[in-house]
Amino acid sequence: MNPRLSRIPALLVGDRKSDQIVPPTGTSAWLTVLTSAAMAFLAVFALALSLAAGRVATQWSDALSQGATVRISAPAEQMAAQTRAVLDILAVTPGVASARALDLAETKRLLEPWFGPDLPIETLPIPALVEIVETPGGFDAEGLRLRLSAEVPGATLDDHQRWRQPLVAAAGRLRMLAAISLLLIGVVMAAMVTLAALAALAVNGPVIRVLRLVGARDLFIARAFVRRFTLRALGGAAAGVALGALGVALLPSAAPNGGFLTGLGFSGAGWLWPLAIPPIAAIVAFATTYAAATLALKRVS
């Protein structure tokens, strides 16, 4: 035998004699493969949900962080003067890149989703809106708010903090839920592989006793079970990842406006994340099978 091959772990090379100990088919075989495939399939969608939630929340948060709004509530005869005063203040405020007053048509478009297209905005006391675009460094919101309240009592600054904070919190919670889901998926897979390995060891109890009588060591027997179950978990997880990635790829592509449900999926280097699932599944199967085999062999007398 090539001495280089002898250095490769027997887990990867295999051993015909040890492989004969574990039946290639049966309940434990298909249970391991099916469980690994199902858990990997669910893990792909959990990853997709986590990445999509973070991506969309970041887009919305960034969009809100780049601007602010000043709302002006005043009598009709004072509206123009107060709007002009607000624009003059913003023109000399550090951190404000530009500011402009929204016209009636733009205000009507903003209200259409809530009140419909037939809202008679011209006859209603709608506050005037001034859109602010910030510089990358931003402006002193509290200082601007105090100046507006002193010089333009009818003006109210909205820097979108109350919109940004829930988005950031929601993104964090969704990512936490995705992490918990992945952890539960790993736990369920470990439990099912352990049960399958224990069942296979119990069924092969007489064979194990005979092997011990002829001089086989427990390490030789355990290695056979570990190798078989690890490769089954790896193959099942690979199939589950392939199906999950196909399902994600068939979902609608991300909408230009950053819609959440249409943006559920991977993009760019994000497609590399599912490739880590089969090796992780193999590691989980290796650890659980080794522990189960060690415990079961101690009980077999």
MISE-218642 format. One record per residue (C-alpha): x, y, z. Coordinates in steps of 0.001 Angstrom, whole numbers, plus 500000, padded with zeros to 6 digits. Layout:
BEGIN
[[X Y Z]]
...
//
This chain:
BEGIN
[[500000 500000 500000]]
[[501212 503498 499219]]
[[502663 504915 502475]]
[[501140 508305 501684]]
[[497670 506792 501570]]
[[498236 505146 504898]]
[[498578 508555 506469]]
[[495141 509659 505284]]
[[492527 509198 508015]]
[[490577 506005 507659]]
[[487401 508047 507920]]
[[488031 509443 504424]]
[[489632 506402 502769]]
[[487290 503794 504150]]
[[487823 500172 505003]]
[[485950 497338 503311]]
[[486063 495210 506418]]
[[484780 497931 508726]]
[[482193 499105 506181]]
[[480605 495647 506236]]
[[479695 496157 509878]]
[[477158 498897 509104]]
[[474398 497935 506668]]
[[474322 500302 503634]]
[[470524 500372 503612]]
[[467754 500250 506148]]
[[465820 502525 508441]]
[[468880 504167 509976]]
[[470351 504898 506542]]
[[467377 506661 504977]]
[[466506 508355 508286]]
[[469968 509943 508451]]
[[469940 511045 504819]]
[[466368 512360 504942]]
[[466887 514229 508218]]
[[470099 515827 506962]]
[[468459 516878 503705]]
[[465410 518362 505433]]
[[467439 520240 508020]]
[[469809 521613 505367]]
[[466846 522704 503252]]
[[465382 524627 506192]]
[[468796 526076 507059]]
[[469094 527568 503563]]
[[465825 529447 503973]]
[[466768 530551 507498]]
[[469992 532008 506103]]
[[468116 533654 503240]]
[[465638 535213 505663]]
[[468415 536516 507903]]
[[470414 538051 505058]]
[[467334 539535 503385]]
[[466086 541070 506629]]
[[469436 542650 507324]]
[[469815 543894 503749]]
[[466365 545488 503513]]
[[466541 547030 506984]]
[[469949 548497 506141]]
[[468623 549972 502891]]
[[465639 551548 504606]]
[[467686 552795 507542]]
[[470318 554312 505247]]
[[467657 556000 503162]]
[[466046 557522 506250]]
[[469379 558530 507761]]
[[470265 560615 504709]]
[[467341 562991 505120]]
[[464996 564743 507506]]
[[461772 566703 507268]]
[[460524 569960 508707]]
[[456753 570186 509133]]
[[455284 573692 509238]]
[[451841 574199 510738]]
[[450675 577810 510464]]
[[447716 579889 509259]]
[[447426 580150 505492]]
[[448487 583791 505416]]
[[451682 582996 507383]]
[[452601 579724 505668]]
[[454758 581246 502932]]
[[456657 583498 505335]]
[[457377 580684 507801]]
[[458437 578355 505004]]
[[460853 581001 503747]]
[[462215 581496 507277]]
[[462791 577739 507652]]
[[464628 577567 504326]]
[[466813 580512 505355]]
[[467726 578805 508621]]
[[468532 575538 506875]]
[[470675 577330 504286]]
[[473151 578364 507001]]
[[472918 575202 509151]]
[[476135 573127 509139]]
[[475540 569581 507940]]
[[472586 570411 505691]]
[[473479 569754 502058]]
[[470232 571083 500606]]
[[466653 571883 501552]]
[[463529 572456 499507]]
[[459822 572893 500136]]
[[457532 570225 498698]]
[[454781 571514 496428]]
[[451133 570467 496656]]
[[451513 567754 494005]]
[[454354 566044 495914]]
[[452463 566312 499201]]
[[449398 564784 497564]]
[[451450 561842 496299]]
[[452732 561250 499826]]
[[449175 561138 501192]]
[[447662 558995 498415]]
[[448551 555604 500004]]
[[446476 556551 503079]]
[[443705 558784 501722]]
[[443468 557827 498049]]
[[444002 559902 494890]]
[[440841 562015 495283]]
[[441895 563852 498427]]
[[441005 567590 498000]]
[[444317 568754 499388]]
[[443781 572325 498201]]
[[440836 572753 500578]]
[[442467 571159 503636]]
[[444829 572737 506161]]
[[447738 570468 505222]]
[[451090 571400 506864]]
[[453892 572456 504549]]
[[456827 570074 504292]]
[[460483 570944 503789]]
[[462789 568117 502713]]
[[466340 568147 504106]]
[[469275 566279 502587]]
[[472142 565843 505021]]
[[475860 565798 504396]]
[[477726 562581 505315]]
[[478614 564138 508665]]
[[475004 565047 509446]]
[[473741 568012 511429]]
[[473006 568815 515059]]
[[469346 567801 515230]]
[[468804 569060 518774]]
[[470406 572418 518048]]
[[468360 572849 514865]]
[[465198 571861 516706]]
[[465806 574520 519372]]
[[466510 577217 516783]]
[[463376 576393 514816]]
[[461217 576467 517934]]
[[462625 579912 518816]]
[[462445 581544 515376]]
[[459641 579599 513634]]
[[457214 578349 516325]]
[[455087 576474 513814]]
[[458030 574348 512529]]
[[458734 570833 513805]]
[[461858 568859 512889]]
[[461551 565123 512198]]
[[464999 563541 511784]]
[[463456 560061 511254]]
[[465006 558619 514407]]
[[461675 557117 515426]]
[[461558 555335 512053]]
[[465173 554206 512048]]
[[465305 552693 515522]]
[[462438 550189 514998]]
[[464038 549067 511721]]
[[467386 548444 513364]]
[[465685 546644 516268]]
[[463582 544541 513885]]
[[466662 543565 511882]]
[[468457 542523 515049]]
[[465525 540436 516235]]
[[465075 538743 512871]]
[[468753 537865 512799]]
[[468488 536526 516347]]
[[465463 534417 515356]]
[[467370 533116 512341]]
[[470321 532198 514564]]
[[467992 530428 517013]]
[[466355 528600 514091]]
[[469743 527428 512825]]
[[470669 526279 516325]]
[[467403 524337 516671]]
[[467933 522813 513233]]
[[471364 521628 514344]]
[[469983 520218 517596]]
[[467192 518329 515814]]
[[469644 516932 513294]]
[[472037 515846 516036]]
[[469190 514141 517913]]
[[467912 512291 514845]]
[[471394 511154 513789]]
[[472066 509979 517325]]
[[468837 507973 517390]]
[[469641 506452 514004]]
[[473159 505530 515114]]
[[471906 503999 518373]]
[[469309 502003 516448]]
[[471949 500705 514052]]
[[474245 499803 516929]]
[[471428 498010 518758]]
[[470472 496012 515674]]
[[474097 495019 515123]]
[[474686 494063 518771]]
[[475283 490346 518001]]
[[477720 491262 515219]]
[[479616 493569 517576]]
[[479923 490788 520174]]
[[481318 488406 517570]]
[[483796 491013 516372]]
[[485003 491494 519910]]
[[485477 487742 520292]]
[[487739 487662 517235]]
[[489829 490562 518537]]
[[488233 493680 517007]]
[[488735 496771 519115]]
[[485967 499244 519918]]
[[487795 501973 517993]]
[[487641 499864 514825]]
[[483899 499268 515289]]
[[483091 502874 516194]]
[[485067 504156 513201]]
[[482864 502154 510862]]
[[479680 503699 512230]]
[[481141 507193 512366]]
[[482308 507069 508768]]
[[479017 505729 507383]]
[[476812 508185 509264]]
[[479090 511138 508552]]
[[479041 510464 504818]]
[[475274 509943 504874]]
[[474762 513264 506648]]
[[477128 514993 504228]]
[[475320 513596 501179]]
[[471865 514350 502546]]
[[472833 517890 503529]]
[[474335 518514 500093]]
[[471084 517421 498456]]
[[469053 519588 500836]]
[[471233 522625 500142]]
[[470898 522094 496392]]
[[467100 521951 496635]]
[[466989 524912 499010]]
[[469239 527035 496787]]
[[467086 526149 493789]]
[[463967 527185 495684]]
[[465546 530490 496700]]
[[466724 531125 493136]]
[[463155 530640 491849]]
[[461787 533321 494187]]
[[460999 536738 492648]]
[[464025 538974 492352]]
[[464484 541973 494614]]
[[462218 544898 493768]]
[[463803 548289 493002]]
[[462057 549851 495998]]
[[463538 547280 498369]]
[[460397 545232 499005]]
[[460976 542615 501680]]
[[459227 539557 500271]]
[[460633 540123 496769]]
[[464119 540514 498216]]
[[464200 537174 500056]]
[[467302 535450 498762]]
[[471054 535627 498325]]
[[473078 538088 496305]]
[[476721 538169 495302]]
[[479003 536483 497804]]
[[475952 535611 499899]]
[[475516 532498 497745]]
[[478646 531080 499397]]
[[476941 530847 502798]]
[[474845 527738 501962]]
[[478034 525913 500937]]
[[479040 525838 504605]]
[[475957 523826 505603]]
[[477029 520326 504366]]
[[480442 520425 506129]]
[[478776 521634 509322]]
[[476201 518839 509031]]
[[479031 516330 508591]]
[[480799 517674 511688]]
[[477586 517422 513709]]
[[477025 513857 512498]]
[[480639 512935 513232]]
[[480476 514235 516802]]
[[477063 512774 517643]]
[[477763 509399 516050]]
[[481105 509086 517809]]
[[479490 509914 521143]]
[[476600 507522 520506]]
[[478932 504714 519365]]
[[481218 505156 522366]]
[[478265 505054 524761]]
[[476587 502101 523054]]
[[479766 500026 522872]]
[[480238 500421 526616]]
[[476784 498982 527160]]
[[477283 496008 524826]]
[[478773 493232 526887]]
//
